[in-house]
Amino acid sequence: MRDALAAHVGISEKRMMGGLCFFLNGNMLCGARRHQDGVGRFMFRVGKVNESTALQDPTARAVIHGTRRLGGFVRVDETDCDGAALKRWLHLCLEHAAALPRKS
């Protein structure tokens, strides 16, 4: 994920939510985390407008953090996210985040 985002200006990263999250101009894009079951999962912030379309992908699931569903986010197991799929998901995230106002 880090390598795929390296060419983009304005990317930062921060440890949070039990993993590593990436931001564009201060707005969350995505994250990666290895769960207790050993499965690595990616979280993608696709935006609420794109969420229902994103969830039509058979590899995507809604993100549940604690007991709360995070609107506008989907998760994908790392085994279902090859290079091409990762680029597609990141493109959707980058489009969403680019439309948001910059955060400090």
TORKOL-4160 file (C-alpha; in steps of 0.2 Angstrom, whole numbers, padded with zeros to 4 digits, m for minus):
104
<pt num="1" X="0000" Y="0000" Z="0000"/>
<pt num="2" X="0014" Y="0012" Z="0005"/>
<pt num="3" X="0023" Y="0008" Z="m0012"/>
<pt num="4" X="0007" Y="0011" Z="m0022"/>
<pt num="5" X="0004" Y="0028" Z="m0014"/>
<pt num="6" X="0023" Y="0034" Z="m0015"/>
<pt num="7" X="0021" Y="0043" Z="m0031"/>
<pt num="8" X="0006" Y="0054" Z="m0025"/>
<pt num="9" X="0010" Y="0071" Z="m0017"/>
<pt num="10" X="0002" Y="0075" Z="0000"/>
<pt num="11" X="0002" Y="0057" Z="0007"/>
<pt num="12" X="0006" Y="0054" Z="0025"/>
<pt num="13" X="0004" Y="0039" Z="0037"/>
<pt num="14" X="m0001" Y="0037" Z="0055"/>
<pt num="15" X="m0002" Y="0022" Z="0066"/>
<pt num="16" X="m0020" Y="0021" Z="0072"/>
<pt num="17" X="m0035" Y="0009" Z="0073"/>
<pt num="18" X="m0023" Y="m0006" Z="0077"/>
<pt num="19" X="m0014" Y="m0003" Z="0060"/>
<pt num="20" X="m0007" Y="0009" Z="0049"/>
<pt num="21" X="m0018" Y="0022" Z="0040"/>
<pt num="22" X="m0013" Y="0033" Z="0025"/>
<pt num="23" X="m0020" Y="0051" Z="0022"/>
<pt num="24" X="m0021" Y="0063" Z="0007"/>
<pt num="25" X="m0019" Y="0081" Z="0013"/>
<pt num="26" X="m0025" Y="0076" Z="0030"/>
<pt num="27" X="m0040" Y="0066" Z="0025"/>
<pt num="28" X="m0040" Y="0047" Z="0028"/>
<pt num="29" X="m0038" Y="0036" Z="0012"/>
<pt num="30" X="m0035" Y="0019" Z="0018"/>
<pt num="31" X="m0027" Y="0007" Z="0030"/>
<pt num="32" X="m0019" Y="m0009" Z="0033"/>
<pt num="33" X="m0020" Y="m0021" Z="0048"/>
<pt num="34" X="m0015" Y="m0039" Z="0053"/>
<pt num="35" X="m0029" Y="m0046" Z="0064"/>
<pt num="36" X="m0027" Y="m0058" Z="0078"/>
<pt num="37" X="m0033" Y="m0072" Z="0067"/>
<pt num="38" X="m0017" Y="m0068" Z="0056"/>
<pt num="39" X="m0027" Y="m0062" Z="0041"/>
<pt num="40" X="m0021" Y="m0045" Z="0034"/>
<pt num="41" X="m0035" Y="m0034" Z="0029"/>
<pt num="42" X="m0035" Y="m0017" Z="0020"/>
<pt num="43" X="m0048" Y="m0004" Z="0024"/>
<pt num="44" X="m0053" Y="0008" Z="0010"/>
<pt num="45" X="m0062" Y="0025" Z="0012"/>
<pt num="46" X="m0072" Y="0026" Z="m0004"/>
<pt num="47" X="m0085" Y="0038" Z="0003"/>
<pt num="48" X="m0103" Y="0036" Z="0007"/>
<pt num="49" X="m0109" Y="0040" Z="m0011"/>
<pt num="50" X="m0098" Y="0025" Z="m0018"/>
<pt num="51" X="m0101" Y="0013" Z="m0003"/>
<pt num="52" X="m0115" Y="0003" Z="m0010"/>
<pt num="53" X="m0107" Y="0001" Z="m0027"/>
<pt num="54" X="m0090" Y="m0004" Z="m0018"/>
<pt num="55" X="m0100" Y="m0017" Z="m0008"/>
<pt num="56" X="m0106" Y="m0025" Z="m0024"/>
<pt num="57" X="m0088" Y="m0032" Z="m0026"/>
<pt num="58" X="m0089" Y="m0049" Z="m0019"/>
<pt num="59" X="m0072" Y="m0046" Z="m0010"/>
<pt num="60" X="m0078" Y="m0031" Z="m0001"/>
<pt num="61" X="m0086" Y="m0030" Z="0016"/>
<pt num="62" X="m0093" Y="m0016" Z="0027"/>
<pt num="63" X="m0081" Y="m0010" Z="0040"/>
<pt num="64" X="m0086" Y="m0013" Z="0058"/>
<pt num="65" X="m0076" Y="m0004" Z="0071"/>
<pt num="66" X="m0081" Y="m0010" Z="0089"/>
<pt num="67" X="m0099" Y="m0011" Z="0087"/>
<pt num="68" X="m0101" Y="0003" Z="0075"/>
<pt num="69" X="m0102" Y="0002" Z="0056"/>
<pt num="70" X="m0091" Y="0015" Z="0048"/>
<pt num="71" X="m0100" Y="0023" Z="0033"/>
<pt num="72" X="m0090" Y="0026" Z="0017"/>
<pt num="73" X="m0077" Y="0012" Z="0022"/>
<pt num="74" X="m0075" Y="m0005" Z="0015"/>
<pt num="75" X="m0063" Y="m0019" Z="0019"/>
<pt num="76" X="m0054" Y="m0032" Z="0009"/>
<pt num="77" X="m0044" Y="m0047" Z="0014"/>
<pt num="78" X="m0026" Y="m0045" Z="0008"/>
<pt num="79" X="m0028" Y="m0062" Z="m0001"/>
<pt num="80" X="m0041" Y="m0054" Z="m0012"/>
<pt num="81" X="m0032" Y="m0039" Z="m0016"/>
<pt num="82" X="m0018" Y="m0041" Z="m0029"/>
<pt num="83" X="m0009" Y="m0027" Z="m0038"/>
<pt num="84" X="m0023" Y="m0023" Z="m0050"/>
<pt num="85" X="m0036" Y="m0023" Z="m0037"/>
<pt num="86" X="m0026" Y="m0013" Z="m0025"/>
<pt num="87" X="m0024" Y="0000" Z="m0039"/>
<pt num="88" X="m0043" Y="0000" Z="m0042"/>
<pt num="89" X="m0047" Y="0003" Z="m0023"/>
<pt num="90" X="m0034" Y="0016" Z="m0021"/>
<pt num="91" X="m0040" Y="0026" Z="m0036"/>
<pt num="92" X="m0058" Y="0026" Z="m0028"/>
<pt num="93" X="m0050" Y="0032" Z="m0012"/>
<pt num="94" X="m0039" Y="0045" Z="m0020"/>
<pt num="95" X="m0054" Y="0052" Z="m0030"/>
<pt num="96" X="m0065" Y="0053" Z="m0014"/>
<pt num="97" X="m0051" Y="0061" Z="m0003"/>
<pt num="98" X="m0046" Y="0074" Z="m0017"/>
<pt num="99" X="m0064" Y="0081" Z="m0017"/>
<pt num="100" X="m0063" Y="0085" Z="0002"/>
<pt num="101" X="m0056" Y="0101" Z="0009"/>
<pt num="102" X="m0038" Y="0100" Z="0015"/>
<pt num="103" X="m0035" Y="0097" Z="0033"/>
<pt num="104" X="m0020" Y="0104" Z="0043"/>
